[in-house]
Amino acid sequence: MTIERRKLRWNGWGWVDAPDILGDRAAGVWTWMSETMGVKPLPSTPAKALSDITLPEVRLSSDIIKKLSGLLDARRVMTDDYERAFHARGKSYHDLVHLRAGRVDTAPDAVVYPASADEVLALVRLAEDERIALIPFGGGSSVVGGVTAEVGKGQAGAVTLDTTLMNQVLEIDEEAFVARAQSGIYGPQLEEALQAEGFTLGHYPQSFEFSTLGGWIAPRSAGQQSNMYGKAEKWVVSTELATPQGMWSTEGFPGSAAGPQLTDIVAGSEGVLGVITEAAFKLHRAPEVKDYRGYVFLDFPAGVAATRELMQSGVHTAMIRLSDAAETRSFRALEAGGTAPDPSEQFCLMLVGLEGDRATVDTALERSRAIIENHGGMHLGEGPGEIWYRSRFLTPYLRDPMMDRGLGVETLETATRWSNIIHLHEVTSNAIADALESNPGVPGARGAVMAHISHSYTDGASLYFTFTFVRDLDREVDQWLVLKRAASDAIVANGGTISHHHGVGTDHMPWIDREKGPISTAILKAIKDQVDPMGVLNPGKLIG
């Protein structure tokens, strides 16, 4: 079972029949956004219909299309406009700016749906023989340009390899707490199969409904409960990849001193070293109890201090999400249908999620409340946690109607040590705010910057920034580039990683060499040259 592509938006998020997440609050929310952004009324800026767009001509010869159909069958080799447009890009704001305007110059020439590792390997070898770019594609939820159908120098065209027909759970080892599945399985299907046997992977990114196992491993994804279950590089045990050199299986021992373990190179490789066909991963018992509740702090530093102590004292948390004052005010306004709190308020909302057996959760609840209250946090009960949990996959549905009204919303994330969290939060927020002020979209317009901590460790945490602005409809990409550069420059210059869990793709490549340094960059390029000497695998991503 997989998702039929025409039930999904080719130029937006999620289902064509998207859920109405605002309901009777809609009028108040749009009035509030209009006043906040300084634009009255908000304009109407609908996306172009696919029928009004002319896609580029297919560059591949009929002979190559015939060879593709010979490897699979004609029904799994697609060259129609919908499949090509759907697979042209991912789901970032930058991607949607192009897609909504009808700029689909990166559309692949064909989309193929293999159903087995043998078929993937045959496609990889054909791509090398014919000098065709081959772009691995799972759910297509990348927000950093990780699935853009780019073509390298001298290549005849681009083929996107959609993995979602490879969607089977292959093994559940109940003694080892390890399972193995094909890479194209979607999150809900995977969890359903695991929970039927009493287990969970526990990986719930915001894109959970529309992302795949391979798509989580490729960029080192993080789920919302990563405090307990770990990021992808922590739970992946081993991988199998199709490369131009043949099938590559990485190690899967509980522990090994037989040199560096190459599974860690695959996690984060973003399809440039091979197409992930299957993976083994760690399991947990499905939790008996899930407890999500809210707290409020008088300011962000107090919440940061409480979060750090929770992590360093060993409290068993699944999630700690600490919003800064701007994000807290925004959440309150959305929930209240546009009734905005006083902009001078500095209250910061913390959501704490606890999962496990009853005794573990009860102990963690007692300890976490004591630590939080010691830092001035006030308990709000289970209400805020329940609201968040119900809507945790719905927030992306707000972006399309915002873009329909001339607004832009972008996200980016980083991570740093606790000793640098407050500083990095401040300088990055200020850098984005300054860039928004110098690129207002229309005269007199305003932007908004907000952030939260959402993945924590004993030594530090991630910072996830969201910023909204009025789009400059005559120079949307240039406007985005100014904002992206300002934020990324501030992050790299002030001790943050260029990405905590979104990956590199195309969007973060200008900063990756500065983070890695020349020796590490050279090592990555040497591995790429070894496994993919013709450069056909996902060109233009991760490695320049």
N, C-alpha and C positions, 0 to 999 in steps of 0.2 A: 504494500500500500504506500502511495506517495501522494503529494498534493498536485492536483491537476493545475497546470500553470495558469490557465485562463480564469481560474477563480481568484488569482492574486493580482494586485495592481502592478503593472509593468513600470509605472513612473511614480510610485508612492509606497506607502507602508501597508502590508498585510492584505486582508481580504478585500475583494472588490466591494462586497456588501459589508463595509466596515461598521463596527459597533458605534453607536452614538454615545460618546463618553461624557458629553456635557448635558444632554437632556434639557430640562426646563431651566438650567442655569446658563444656557448658551447666550441669551441676549445680554445678561449682566456681565458675563466673562468678556464678550467682545467689546462692550462699552468700556470696561476696565482696561483692556489691552489698548484700545484706541487712546484713552487718556494717558496711560502709562507711556506709550510710544510717542505721544505728541502729534498724532495724525488723526484728524477728524474730517470726514468719516474714513474708515479704512477702505482702501480701494478694492475693486474686484480684479483679481489676477489669476484667472483659471488656467489650468494646464492645457496644452494642445492635445487634441485627440489623435490617436495613432493614425486614423484615416486621413488626417490633414498633414501628415509627415511623409516625406520621401526618404526612404532609407538608402544608404549607399549601395551601389551595384555589388553583387557577389563577385569577389575577386578570384575565387577558386574555379579551376576549369571543371568542365563536366566530367572529365576523366577522374579527377580527384574525388568529386562527389560520388562517382560510381564506386571508387575504391572504398570510401567510407561506408557506403551502403553494403558493400561486399563483406566488410568486417562485422557489421551489425546486421541490420536489414533496413529497408527504405523507410519503415515506420519510425525508426529511432534515429534518423538523420533529418534534422529539421532546417529548412531554409526560408520559412514563412516569416512575414514581418513581425508577428507577435513574438515568436520565440527569439528572434534576433534582437528585438528591442528589449524584451524582458532580460536578456542575458548581456546587454551592452555594458551595464554598470551595476554598482551596488546600491546602497541605501543612505549614503551620506547626504548632507545638505548640498555639497558640491556636486554630487551625482545628480540629485534631483533638479538642481538649477539647469543642468544640461538637458535632462530628459523632459522636464515639463515644458521647456522652450522648443522641444523638437530637434535638439542638436544630438543626433545619435550617430555621429561619425565613427564612434568606436564599436558599432554593432559587429558582432562576429559574422563571418560568412556562412557558418553553419553551426548548429548545436547538435551534439551527439549524446545519446543516453545509453552508455554501456550498462550491462547487468552483471558483470563478473570481472574479477581481476585479470583474467586472460584477455578479455576484450579491451580493458584499459591498456594493458601492455601492448597489444597489437596497435591501438590508436597512437600510443606514444611513439612506437617505432615508425609508423607511417608518417607522423608529424616530422620526425627527424629526417626520414628519407626524402620527404617532399618540401622540407624547409617551411613548415607551417607552425605558427604560434599556437600552443595548446594551453588553454586557460581552465584550470580546475574550478568547479562551481558547485557548491552545496546548496544552502538556502539563499545565497546571494545577499546576506545581510551585512556585508562588510561596510564600514563607515570610513575607510581610509583609502579607497581606491584599490582594494585587494583583488577584485575580480574584473576590473576594467579590461575589455578585450583589445589590448594593445598588440601591435605588431612590431617585431624587431627588425633591424636593418637587414635587407635582402630576403625577407620572408614573404612567401607567396600570399599569405592571408592569415586569418585567425579562425580557430575552431574552439568553441567553448564545450568543455566536457562536463556535463551535468551528472553528478554521482547519485541522484536520488532514487534510481531504480535498484541500487545496491543498498538495501535497507533491512537486512536480516540480522537478528541476534544469533550468533553462531555457537556460543557456548556460555554457560554460567557454571563456574567452578565454586560450588557452595562451601567447599573446605578451605579454599585459598582466598575466598572473597574477591575473585577476579572474574570478569566477563570479557567476551570478545564479540565484536559486532562489525558489520560492514560500515564503511565510512559515511554513506549517504543517508543513514537513518536519521529521521527528524527527532527532536527532543521528546515530544509527547509520546511517540511510538516507542522510543527506547525506554522511557520511564514506565510506560504501561507494561511492557514485557518484564522489566526488572521487578517492579512492585508486585506483579502476579506471583513471583517467587519469594517475596518478602524482603527484597533488596532495593537500594536506590544508588544512583551515581551522585545525586544531589547537586547536579550542575544546572542552575537555572539562571542563565543570563536573561536580560530583558527581551532578547530576540528568541527566547526558548521555543516558541511555537513555530518559528520559521527558520531555524538554523539546525545544523547537522553535526554529528559526531566529528567528522573530519574537519568541518568548518570551525569547530571549537579548538581542535588541536593545532591547526595551521597557524593561527595568530596568538596562541597562548592565552586563550579566553579565560575570563573569570565569571563565575556565577554569583548571584546575589548572596548566596550562603557560603562564600569561599572561605570565611573564617573557620568553618568546620570541615568542609569537604575539599578545599584546596582549589587552586587554579589548575588549568589543563595540564601544565607541565608537572604537577604534583600527582595527579591521579592517573595519567597515562602510564601504562606498564610497558607496552611495546607497540610497534607499528609495522605495517607492510605497505610498501610503496612500489609503484611501477615507474621505472626510470628508463632512459635510453640504453642503459647498461644491463637491463633485466630487472627482475624482482629483487627488492631490497627489504630484508626483514631485520629489524633491530632487536637487540637483546631484551629479555623479559624476565630476568632472574630477580628474586627478592632482594638480592644484594650481590655485587660483583666488584672485584678489584682488577678485572682483566682489562685494564686501560680505561680511557674515557668511554662513557656509555652514550652511544650515538642516538638513542631515543630522544635525548635532550636537544639534539641538533634538529631533529624533525619537528619537534614542538617549537613553533615560531618560524618555520621555513617558508610558510605562505605559498606552497606549491611550486617554488622555484627549483627544488631538488628532486621532486617526484610527486606523483599523484597518490595520495593516501587512499588505499583500497580497503583496509581494515585496521582495527586497533584493539588491543586489550587494555582494560582499565580496572581500577580498584573499585570495590563495592563497599557499601555500608548497609547495615540492617536498616530497613525503613523505620523512621522514628515513630515511637509510640505517641509522643506528645510534641506539638508545635505551639510555642508560646511567643507571640509578638506583641509588644507593648511600647508605649511612648513615654518620653521624659522631656522636660524642657529646662534649658539653662539660660542664665541671664546674659551670657555672651559666648562667643565661639571658643576663646582660649580655655574657658572652664570645661566646655564639652570635650575639647581635645585632650586636656589633662585626664579627664575621666576615662576616655577611650583608651589612652595609653596605659593607664593603670589596670583597666579590665584585661587588656592583652598581656601585660607583663606579670599579672598576678595569677594567670592561668585559669581564669573563669571560662567555663565551657560555653562559648557563644557560637551561634551559627552566623549571625550578622550583627554588625553595629553600623548604623547609618546616621551620621551627624550632619545636619544641614546648617549652613551658615545663616545669618540673619536674613539676607536677601531671599534665599531659597525658602526659608520658613515663611516669610511674608507672602511669597508667591503661592505656596501651597495653601495657605489660609485663604487667600483671595479666590483661588480656583474652587476650593471646597465650598466657600460661601457664595459662590455665584457672582464674583466680581466685587464684593464688599471688601475693600482693601484696608488692612490695618495701618496704623500710623507709621509712616516711613522711617521715623526715628527709632522705632522699636528694635531692640537688639536680641530678642529672644531667639534661641536656637533649638530646634527640635531634634531629639535623638530617638531613633527606633532601634530596639534591641530584640533580636530573634534568638530564641533558645529551642533546640531540638534534641530529642533523645528519649530515653526511658523516663518514667515519672520521677524517680529518685534523683537522677542527674539534673533534670530540668528544675526541680524544686530547689536543689542545692545551688544551682547557678543563679536562679532568680533571687534567692536570699542574698547571695554574695554580690551580685551585680547591683541590686538596689542599695545595698550598704555603701558600695564604692561610689555610685552615682550621687547619692544624697550627701556623701561626705564632700563632694565637689560642688555642692550647691544645686544639684539637679532635683527637679520636682517630678514626682510620679504622676502620669496622666491616665494610667490604666490601660486596658487592652484596646480601647476604641481606636486610637490612631494606628496601632499596629494592624488591626483588622481591616481598616480602610485601605492602608497601603497594600496589604497582602491580596485583597480582592482585586485591586487595580494595577498590580505590579507589572503586568504585560501590556497595559492599555495606553500608557503615556505616549508612546510613539504615534498613536493615532491622532494626536493633537497637531502634529507638525503639518500634515497636508492641508487641513482647513486654515491654519495660520498662513501658509504659503498662498492659499487661494485669496487671502486678504492683504497681500503685499508685505507680509512679515517673513523674516528669516529666523531660524533657530538652529544653532550649531552646538555641538558638544566636543569636548576634548578632555583627556585625562592624563595623569602623571602619577608618580609616587616618589616619596623622599623619606628621609629619616625624621623621627619625632622632633629632634632638635631643630629641624628646618621647616616643619609643617606650617607654622604660623607665618613665617617669612615668605615662603613660596606661595601660599594662599594670597597674601597681600600683594606681592609684586605682580603675580600673574593676573589677578583681578584688576589691578590698576592698569596694567598694560593693555588688557582687553578694553577696559573702559575708555582709555585714551584713544585707542584705535577706533572705537565706536563713535566717539565725539568728533573725530576728524573725518569719519565716513558716515554721515548721518542718514544716508539714503535719500532724504528730501530735506530741504532747509527747515530747521527747527525740530527735526525728529530726535528722539532719544533712544538709547539702548538700555539694556539691563544685563547685569552679570551676577551669576549666583553659582554656588559650589557646595559640594558635600564630600565627606569622607565615607567610603563605602566598602573598602577592603583593608583589613588591618593585620599587622604583624607585631611581633615583639619589638622590632627595631624601627618600624615606621608604618606608613599607610599610604593609600592612594588619595588623590584629590581629583574630583570629577567636576568639571566646569560646564555650565550651560549658559549661553548668552543669546539674547533675542534682540532683533534690530529691524529697522525698516529697510527693505531691499531697494537698492539703487537699480532700477529696472534697465537702465542703459549700460550698466557696467557691473553686472552681478558677480561675475567670476573675479574681476579685479578687486571688487569690494571684499569678497571672501578672502582672497589672497592676502590683502593687507591685514585683516583680522587674524588669519591663521599664522602669518609670519610674526606678528606682534606677540601673540600668546606663546608660540613655540620658541621664539628667541628668548623670551623671559624665562621659560621653563628650563631650557638647556643652560642658560647663563647663571641660573640660581639653584643648581643642584638637584634638578628633577630629571627623571627619565622621559624621553620623548613619547613613550607610550607604556602604560601599565598593563592594558589588556586588549586594546583595539588593534594592535599590530602596526606595521610600517606601511605596506602597500605602496602607492605612489605618493600619497600626501605627506608622509613623514620622511621620505628619502633625503630631502635637503639637510636633515639634521642627524641622520643615523651615523655618518662617518665621524662626526664630532663626538658622539656618545661612545662609539666602539673604539675609536683610535685606529691608527694605520695598520698595526699588526693584526688585530682582530678582523678588520675589514678585508685584509689580504687573505686571511685564512678562509673566510666565508667565500670569497671569490674563487679561491683555489678549489674548494669543495664543489662549487657550482661548475667550474670548468671540467672537473673530473667526471661528475655524474651526468652532466648535460652540456657537452662541449659545443654543440650547435646552438645552444641558447634558446631552445624551443619552448621550454616550460615557463609559463607565466611571465613573459618578458616585461621588463620595466618595473618590477616590484622588488622590494627589499634590497636588492643589489643593483647598483646603477648599471 
